[in-house]
């Protein structure tokens, strides 16, 4: 391969050179991403009567079964609860924190590090920490409420209907710092001259936020929203470690349901689990692709 320094400086490359540069990355992507996705799609059309026997082709049977599966619809509803919670609660809080930390304040560096710290803590450690905080008898959350009500006791993670809410609180604690860093990076790209010109014109801080900060943060908001949507649809580790799906299904999400179907000793339903995984994959594409194809506002 012969690429002149002038071609590199001018950004001109032959198509064959580009393909050669991309070949290692595309090979890894094909092996570790495209191949597993293709295998999951293939398995979704198969039925195993036993893990020890060869699978049988069953057509769309697994997908038809989904529509009558109450656990699937419950898991889907829980995923949408996490998705809406992330967009309507997690991102606004992260944006508010980023705006506060954007202005020079005492201990600014400390607070930036403190809010980002949960992102570098292993998820297993976070699950263990919050399970201790939610412990019904001696946990910190129970002890705090007992300051006002001495006989209070509550099974935070074992009460159907509300247990997923407390898991969502833990998810927010873990990821708000990440989105805060994204918003702070976006805020750092806004020229100071815009703030100065607005203040000279008599604009209030609220008007500056509405007319300057939020429009300039649109690309960052789009990235953060996309990551939130993807993360909300594929939540697994924290939900599973905090008891997702067990001993009942009120905390089930699609990823934990796929795991239980495919790998649980009492089920081993690889084909049906693959069908759920394929539907989750398609759902993520249907939501994320329109966000990525939307043309940015150039005004």
PEVEN-V968158 format. One record per run of one state. SS is the DSSP state (h for helix, s for strand, l for the rest). FROM is the first residue (numbers start at 1). TO is the last residue. If there is no record, write none. Layout:
SS FROM TO
SS FROM TO
This chain:
l 1 4
h 5 10
l 11 14
h 15 43
l 44 45
s 46 47
l 48 55
s 56 57
l 58 60
h 61 66
l 67 69
h 70 102
l 103 107
h 108 120
l 121 122
h 123 133
l 134 139
h 140 146
l 147 162
h 163 187
l 188 191
h 192 200
l 201 204
h 205 216
l 217 217
h 218 233
l 234 236
h 237 241
l 242 253
h 254 263
l 264 269
h 270 293
l 294 299
